[in-house]
């Protein structure tokens, strides 16, 4: 499944459009591990809780919130 997500992500980053949207439903306890993106991201939690870590800090993202 992770390989499929990586390929999907690369397609979205390669678009010529200034903005692209994509949805992902991660299973409970999933982690993407440390990684980087060629463009900015907005993460939105519809349900469950996400923990987002970066060099600048750590954010807890509850349902219906974004970071």
Gaussian input, Z-matrix of N, CA and C with variables (Angstrom, degrees):
# hf/3-21g

backbone

0 1
 N
 C     1     B1
 C     2     B2     1     A1
 N     3     B3     2     A2     1     D1
 C     4     B4     3     A3     2     D2
 C     5     B5     4     A4     3     D3
 N     6     B6     5     A5     4     D4
 C     7     B7     6     A6     5     D5
 C     8     B8     7     A7     6     D6
 N     9     B9     8     A8     7     D7
 C    10    B10     9     A9     8     D8
 C    11    B11    10    A10     9     D9
 N    12    B12    11    A11    10    D10
 C    13    B13    12    A12    11    D11
 C    14    B14    13    A13    12    D12
 N    15    B15    14    A14    13    D13
 C    16    B16    15    A15    14    D14
 C    17    B17    16    A16    15    D15
 N    18    B18    17    A17    16    D16
 C    19    B19    18    A18    17    D17
 C    20    B20    19    A19    18    D18
 N    21    B21    20    A20    19    D19
 C    22    B22    21    A21    20    D20
 C    23    B23    22    A22    21    D21
 N    24    B24    23    A23    22    D22
 C    25    B25    24    A24    23    D23
 C    26    B26    25    A25    24    D24
 N    27    B27    26    A26    25    D25
 C    28    B28    27    A27    26    D26
 C    29    B29    28    A28    27    D27
 N    30    B30    29    A29    28    D28
 C    31    B31    30    A30    29    D29
 C    32    B32    31    A31    30    D30
 N    33    B33    32    A32    31    D31
 C    34    B34    33    A33    32    D32
 C    35    B35    34    A34    33    D33
 N    36    B36    35    A35    34    D34
 C    37    B37    36    A36    35    D35
 C    38    B38    37    A37    36    D36
 N    39    B39    38    A38    37    D37
 C    40    B40    39    A39    38    D38
 C    41    B41    40    A40    39    D39
 N    42    B42    41    A41    40    D40
 C    43    B43    42    A42    41    D41
 C    44    B44    43    A43    42    D42
 N    45    B45    44    A44    43    D43
 C    46    B46    45    A45    44    D44
 C    47    B47    46    A46    45    D45
 N    48    B48    47    A47    46    D46
 C    49    B49    48    A48    47    D47
 C    50    B50    49    A49    48    D48
 N    51    B51    50    A50    49    D49
 C    52    B52    51    A51    50    D50
 C    53    B53    52    A52    51    D51
 N    54    B54    53    A53    52    D52
 C    55    B55    54    A54    53    D53
 C    56    B56    55    A55    54    D54
 N    57    B57    56    A56    55    D55
 C    58    B58    57    A57    56    D56
 C    59    B59    58    A58    57    D57
 N    60    B60    59    A59    58    D58
 C    61    B61    60    A60    59    D59
 C    62    B62    61    A61    60    D60
 N    63    B63    62    A62    61    D61
 C    64    B64    63    A63    62    D62
 C    65    B65    64    A64    63    D63
 N    66    B66    65    A65    64    D64
 C    67    B67    66    A66    65    D65
 C    68    B68    67    A67    66    D66
 N    69    B69    68    A68    67    D67
 C    70    B70    69    A69    68    D68
 C    71    B71    70    A70    69    D69
 N    72    B72    71    A71    70    D70
 C    73    B73    72    A72    71    D71
 C    74    B74    73    A73    72    D72
 N    75    B75    74    A74    73    D73
 C    76    B76    75    A75    74    D74
 C    77    B77    76    A76    75    D75
 N    78    B78    77    A77    76    D76
 C    79    B79    78    A78    77    D77
 C    80    B80    79    A79    78    D78
 N    81    B81    80    A80    79    D79
 C    82    B82    81    A81    80    D80
 C    83    B83    82    A82    81    D81
 N    84    B84    83    A83    82    D82
 C    85    B85    84    A84    83    D83
 C    86    B86    85    A85    84    D84
 N    87    B87    86    A86    85    D85
 C    88    B88    87    A87    86    D86
 C    89    B89    88    A88    87    D87
 N    90    B90    89    A89    88    D88
 C    91    B91    90    A90    89    D89
 C    92    B92    91    A91    90    D90
 N    93    B93    92    A92    91    D91
 C    94    B94    93    A93    92    D92
 C    95    B95    94    A94    93    D93
 N    96    B96    95    A95    94    D94
 C    97    B97    96    A96    95    D95
 C    98    B98    97    A97    96    D96
 N    99    B99    98    A98    97    D97
 C   100   B100    99    A99    98    D98
 C   101   B101   100   A100    99    D99
 N   102   B102   101   A101   100   D100
 C   103   B103   102   A102   101   D101
 C   104   B104   103   A103   102   D102
 N   105   B105   104   A104   103   D103
 C   106   B106   105   A105   104   D104
 C   107   B107   106   A106   105   D105
 N   108   B108   107   A107   106   D106
 C   109   B109   108   A108   107   D107
 C   110   B110   109   A109   108   D108
 N   111   B111   110   A110   109   D109
 C   112   B112   111   A111   110   D110
 C   113   B113   112   A112   111   D111
 N   114   B114   113   A113   112   D112
 C   115   B115   114   A114   113   D113
 C   116   B116   115   A115   114   D114
 N   117   B117   116   A116   115   D115
 C   118   B118   117   A117   116   D116
 C   119   B119   118   A118   117   D117
 N   120   B120   119   A119   118   D118
 C   121   B121   120   A120   119   D119
 C   122   B122   121   A121   120   D120
 N   123   B123   122   A122   121   D121
 C   124   B124   123   A123   122   D122
 C   125   B125   124   A124   123   D123
 N   126   B126   125   A125   124   D124
 C   127   B127   126   A126   125   D125
 C   128   B128   127   A127   126   D126
 N   129   B129   128   A128   127   D127
 C   130   B130   129   A129   128   D128
 C   131   B131   130   A130   129   D129
 N   132   B132   131   A131   130   D130
 C   133   B133   132   A132   131   D131
 C   134   B134   133   A133   132   D132
 N   135   B135   134   A134   133   D133
 C   136   B136   135   A135   134   D134
 C   137   B137   136   A136   135   D135
 N   138   B138   137   A137   136   D136
 C   139   B139   138   A138   137   D137
 C   140   B140   139   A139   138   D138
 N   141   B141   140   A140   139   D139
 C   142   B142   141   A141   140   D140
 C   143   B143   142   A142   141   D141
 N   144   B144   143   A143   142   D142
 C   145   B145   144   A144   143   D143
 C   146   B146   145   A145   144   D144
 N   147   B147   146   A146   145   D145
 C   148   B148   147   A147   146   D146
 C   149   B149   148   A148   147   D147
 N   150   B150   149   A149   148   D148
 C   151   B151   150   A150   149   D149
 C   152   B152   151   A151   150   D150
 N   153   B153   152   A152   151   D151
 C   154   B154   153   A153   152   D152
 C   155   B155   154   A154   153   D153
 N   156   B156   155   A155   154   D154
 C   157   B157   156   A156   155   D155
 C   158   B158   157   A157   156   D156
 N   159   B159   158   A158   157   D157
 C   160   B160   159   A159   158   D158
 C   161   B161   160   A160   159   D159
 N   162   B162   161   A161   160   D160
 C   163   B163   162   A162   161   D161
 C   164   B164   163   A163   162   D162
 N   165   B165   164   A164   163   D163
 C   166   B166   165   A165   164   D164
 C   167   B167   166   A166   165   D165
 N   168   B168   167   A167   166   D166
 C   169   B169   168   A168   167   D167
 C   170   B170   169   A169   168   D168
 N   171   B171   170   A170   169   D169
 C   172   B172   171   A171   170   D170
 C   173   B173   172   A172   171   D171
 N   174   B174   173   A173   172   D172
 C   175   B175   174   A174   173   D173
 C   176   B176   175   A175   174   D174
 N   177   B177   176   A176   175   D175
 C   178   B178   177   A177   176   D176
 C   179   B179   178   A178   177   D177
 N   180   B180   179   A179   178   D178
 C   181   B181   180   A180   179   D179
 C   182   B182   181   A181   180   D180
 N   183   B183   182   A182   181   D181
 C   184   B184   183   A183   182   D182
 C   185   B185   184   A184   183   D183
 N   186   B186   185   A185   184   D184
 C   187   B187   186   A186   185   D185
 C   188   B188   187   A187   186   D186
 N   189   B189   188   A188   187   D187
 C   190   B190   189   A189   188   D188
 C   191   B191   190   A190   189   D189
 N   192   B192   191   A191   190   D190
 C   193   B193   192   A192   191   D191
 C   194   B194   193   A193   192   D192
 N   195   B195   194   A194   193   D193
 C   196   B196   195   A195   194   D194
 C   197   B197   196   A196   195   D195
 N   198   B198   197   A197   196   D196
 C   199   B199   198   A198   197   D197
 C   200   B200   199   A199   198   D198

   B1=1.4453
   B2=1.5339
   B3=1.3349
   B4=1.4588
   B5=1.5213
   B6=1.3295
   B7=1.4675
   B8=1.5278
   B9=1.3436
   B10=1.4673
   B11=1.5206
   B12=1.3351
   B13=1.4637
   B14=1.5214
   B15=1.3123
   B16=1.4606
   B17=1.5251
   B18=1.3153
   B19=1.4686
   B20=1.5281
   B21=1.3478
   B22=1.4703
   B23=1.5202
   B24=1.3238
   B25=1.4689
   B26=1.5166
   B27=1.3091
   B28=1.4667
   B29=1.5192
   B30=1.3316
   B31=1.4657
   B32=1.5217
   B33=1.3288
   B34=1.4624
   B35=1.5223
   B36=1.3221
   B37=1.4590
   B38=1.5174
   B39=1.3093
   B40=1.4677
   B41=1.5267
   B42=1.3240
   B43=1.4605
   B44=1.5278
   B45=1.3225
   B46=1.4675
   B47=1.5260
   B48=1.3199
   B49=1.4656
   B50=1.5259
   B51=1.3350
   B52=1.4629
   B53=1.5293
   B54=1.3433
   B55=1.4521
   B56=1.5266
   B57=1.3146
   B58=1.4642
   B59=1.5230
   B60=1.3222
   B61=1.4640
   B62=1.5218
   B63=1.3230
   B64=1.4543
   B65=1.5177
   B66=1.3241
   B67=1.4564
   B68=1.5173
   B69=1.3232
   B70=1.4640
   B71=1.5196
   B72=1.3055
   B73=1.4505
   B74=1.5269
   B75=1.3212
   B76=1.4648
   B77=1.5171
   B78=1.3263
   B79=1.4627
   B80=1.5335
   B81=1.3084
   B82=1.4558
   B83=1.5284
   B84=1.3203
   B85=1.4579
   B86=1.5157
   B87=1.3407
   B88=1.4681
   B89=1.5213
   B90=1.3192
   B91=1.4599
   B92=1.5216
   B93=1.3242
   B94=1.4612
   B95=1.5244
   B96=1.3288
   B97=1.4595
   B98=1.5229
   B99=1.3096
   B100=1.4625
   B101=1.5285
   B102=1.3223
   B103=1.4616
   B104=1.5195
   B105=1.3154
   B106=1.4624
   B107=1.5207
   B108=1.3238
   B109=1.4601
   B110=1.5198
   B111=1.3390
   B112=1.4678
   B113=1.5288
   B114=1.3384
   B115=1.4623
   B116=1.5176
   B117=1.3324
   B118=1.4562
   B119=1.5187
   B120=1.3206
   B121=1.4578
   B122=1.5209
   B123=1.3221
   B124=1.4515
   B125=1.5206
   B126=1.3252
   B127=1.4625
   B128=1.5108
   B129=1.3337
   B130=1.4562
   B131=1.5198
   B132=1.3270
   B133=1.4664
   B134=1.5221
   B135=1.3195
   B136=1.4634
   B137=1.5300
   B138=1.3299
   B139=1.4626
   B140=1.5140
   B141=1.3028
   B142=1.4503
   B143=1.5202
   B144=1.3027
   B145=1.4624
   B146=1.5163
   B147=1.3348
   B148=1.4664
   B149=1.5191
   B150=1.3169
   B151=1.4546
   B152=1.5204
   B153=1.3170
   B154=1.4648
   B155=1.5219
   B156=1.3282
   B157=1.4650
   B158=1.5198
   B159=1.3279
   B160=1.4631
   B161=1.5233
   B162=1.3142
   B163=1.4597
   B164=1.5285
   B165=1.3392
   B166=1.4593
   B167=1.5315
   B168=1.3305
   B169=1.4591
   B170=1.5093
   B171=1.3261
   B172=1.4567
   B173=1.5263
   B174=1.3357
   B175=1.4597
   B176=1.5200
   B177=1.3203
   B178=1.4557
   B179=1.5334
   B180=1.3288
   B181=1.4582
   B182=1.5327
   B183=1.3452
   B184=1.4749
   B185=1.5354
   B186=1.3316
   B187=1.4666
   B188=1.5304
   B189=1.3301
   B190=1.4588
   B191=1.5201
   B192=1.3130
   B193=1.4676
   B194=1.5160
   B195=1.3304
   B196=1.4683
   B197=1.5156
   B198=1.2956
   B199=1.4695
   B200=1.5165
   A1=111.25
   A2=117.69
   A3=120.44
   A4=111.63
   A5=117.99
   A6=120.77
   A7=111.22
   A8=116.92
   A9=120.76
   A10=110.88
   A11=116.99
   A12=120.76
   A13=111.42
   A14=117.28
   A15=120.93
   A16=110.16
   A17=117.74
   A18=121.67
   A19=110.25
   A20=117.33
   A21=120.89
   A22=110.71
   A23=117.19
   A24=120.78
   A25=110.69
   A26=117.97
   A27=120.72
   A28=111.02
   A29=117.11
   A30=120.80
   A31=111.14
   A32=117.59
   A33=120.82
   A34=111.38
   A35=117.92
   A36=120.72
   A37=111.98
   A38=117.84
   A39=121.71
   A40=113.03
   A41=118.89
   A42=120.61
   A43=111.38
   A44=116.04
   A45=121.13
   A46=111.28
   A47=117.70
   A48=121.51
   A49=110.59
   A50=117.60
   A51=119.77
   A52=113.31
   A53=116.62
   A54=120.48
   A55=109.43
   A56=116.60
   A57=121.68
   A58=108.43
   A59=117.18
   A60=121.83
   A61=109.34
   A62=114.89
   A63=119.72
   A64=108.75
   A65=115.58
   A66=120.08
   A67=110.04
   A68=114.42
   A69=120.50
   A70=107.64
   A71=116.00
   A72=121.47
   A73=107.54
   A74=116.36
   A75=120.72
   A76=110.24
   A77=118.32
   A78=120.22
   A79=110.07
   A80=116.87
   A81=122.19
   A82=110.68
   A83=116.34
   A84=121.56
   A85=114.92
   A86=118.29
   A87=121.64
   A88=111.18
   A89=116.19
   A90=122.09
   A91=108.75
   A92=115.92
   A93=119.40
   A94=110.71
   A95=116.80
   A96=121.05
   A97=110.60
   A98=117.25
   A99=120.51
   A100=110.83
   A101=116.59
   A102=121.16
   A103=109.06
   A104=117.09
   A105=122.43
   A106=109.65
   A107=115.73
   A108=122.01
   A109=109.67
   A110=117.69
   A111=120.24
   A112=113.76
   A113=118.25
   A114=121.84
   A115=109.14
   A116=116.11
   A117=121.03
   A118=112.38
   A119=115.31
   A120=120.67
   A121=110.56
   A122=115.92
   A123=123.72
   A124=105.35
   A125=117.40
   A126=121.81
   A127=109.11
   A128=116.90
   A129=123.05
   A130=109.03
   A131=116.19
   A132=120.91
   A133=109.57
   A134=117.99
   A135=121.27
   A136=109.40
   A137=115.67
   A138=120.67
   A139=108.20
   A140=116.87
   A141=120.49
   A142=110.01
   A143=116.46
   A144=122.20
   A145=108.60
   A146=116.39
   A147=121.21
   A148=108.84
   A149=116.51
   A150=122.46
   A151=106.09
   A152=115.90
   A153=121.85
   A154=108.00
   A155=116.42
   A156=121.28
   A157=109.70
   A158=115.82
   A159=121.42
   A160=107.94
   A161=116.33
   A162=120.62
   A163=111.11
   A164=117.03
   A165=121.55
   A166=113.50
   A167=118.13
   A168=119.56
   A169=113.17
   A170=115.60
   A171=123.39
   A172=108.10
   A173=116.07
   A174=121.85
   A175=109.52
   A176=116.36
   A177=122.87
   A178=105.85
   A179=116.65
   A180=122.05
   A181=108.91
   A182=116.93
   A183=119.68
   A184=110.49
   A185=117.13
   A186=120.44
   A187=112.08
   A188=114.85
   A189=123.02
   A190=113.48
   A191=116.54
   A192=122.10
   A193=108.23
   A194=115.51
   A195=120.32
   A196=110.23
   A197=114.92
   A198=121.59
   A199=107.85
   D1=-40.69
   D2=-178.48
   D3=-62.19
   D4=-38.41
   D5=177.74
   D6=-61.35
   D7=-40.90
   D8=177.50
   D9=-61.64
   D10=-41.45
   D11=179.47
   D12=-64.79
   D13=-40.90
   D14=179.06
   D15=-60.60
   D16=-44.49
   D17=179.23
   D18=-64.12
   D19=-44.10
   D20=177.55
   D21=-60.23
   D22=-43.28
   D23=-179.43
   D24=-62.68
   D25=-42.69
   D26=-179.87
   D27=-61.11
   D28=-39.79
   D29=177.19
   D30=-60.83
   D31=-42.51
   D32=-179.66
   D33=-67.59
   D34=-39.90
   D35=179.55
   D36=-68.85
   D37=-25.82
   D38=-176.73
   D39=-83.68
   D40=-5.75
   D41=-177.77
   D42=-66.38
   D43=148.01
   D44=178.28
   D45=-80.86
   D46=-11.80
   D47=179.70
   D48=-67.33
   D49=148.79
   D50=-179.82
   D51=-69.54
   D52=-20.94
   D53=-179.59
   D54=-145.48
   D55=143.11
   D56=177.13
   D57=-137.50
   D58=148.86
   D59=179.00
   D60=-120.82
   D61=145.56
   D62=176.47
   D63=-152.77
   D64=145.50
   D65=178.31
   D66=-109.93
   D67=146.07
   D68=176.60
   D69=-140.09
   D70=136.24
   D71=176.90
   D72=-111.26
   D73=96.38
   D74=179.86
   D75=-81.03
   D76=140.70
   D77=175.67
   D78=-69.85
   D79=155.73
   D80=179.11
   D81=-53.30
   D82=132.21
   D83=178.38
   D84=84.82
   D85=-1.16
   D86=-178.52
   D87=-67.93
   D88=152.14
   D89=176.44
   D90=-139.31
   D91=138.82
   D92=176.21
   D93=-88.15
   D94=-12.05
   D95=-178.15
   D96=70.56
   D97=171.53
   D98=179.72
   D99=-61.52
   D100=133.38
   D101=178.27
   D102=-163.49
   D103=174.96
   D104=-179.22
   D105=-133.88
   D106=163.26
   D107=179.39
   D108=-130.29
   D109=146.14
   D110=179.45
   D111=-76.78
   D112=-10.58
   D113=177.24
   D114=-139.44
   D115=165.04
   D116=-179.25
   D117=-64.18
   D118=160.53
   D119=179.77
   D120=-133.64
   D121=150.79
   D122=169.71
   D123=-121.90
   D124=120.13
   D125=179.74
   D126=-105.15
   D127=132.87
   D128=-177.95
   D129=-130.04
   D130=127.61
   D131=179.68
   D132=-97.44
   D133=114.25
   D134=176.51
   D135=-77.32
   D136=-41.81
   D137=176.06
   D138=-149.83
   D139=163.27
   D140=-175.45
   D141=76.60
   D142=-173.19
   D143=-178.47
   D144=-130.30
   D145=135.75
   D146=175.28
   D147=-109.46
   D148=145.86
   D149=169.82
   D150=-114.35
   D151=121.35
   D152=-178.05
   D153=-112.82
   D154=124.80
   D155=179.87
   D156=-118.51
   D157=139.46
   D158=174.64
   D159=-146.21
   D160=178.77
   D161=177.88
   D162=-63.49
   D163=-23.96
   D164=-177.64
   D165=-86.63
   D166=-18.08
   D167=-179.40
   D168=159.81
   D169=-171.11
   D170=179.43
   D171=-127.32
   D172=136.20
   D173=-179.54
   D174=-127.13
   D175=138.47
   D176=172.63
   D177=-101.88
   D178=123.22
   D179=-174.97
   D180=-111.90
   D181=101.76
   D182=178.92
   D183=-79.28
   D184=172.61
   D185=179.57
   D186=-55.47
   D187=144.67
   D188=178.55
   D189=64.06
   D190=26.56
   D191=175.95
   D192=-129.78
   D193=163.01
   D194=-178.79
   D195=-136.84
   D196=160.79
   D197=174.68
   D198=-141.33

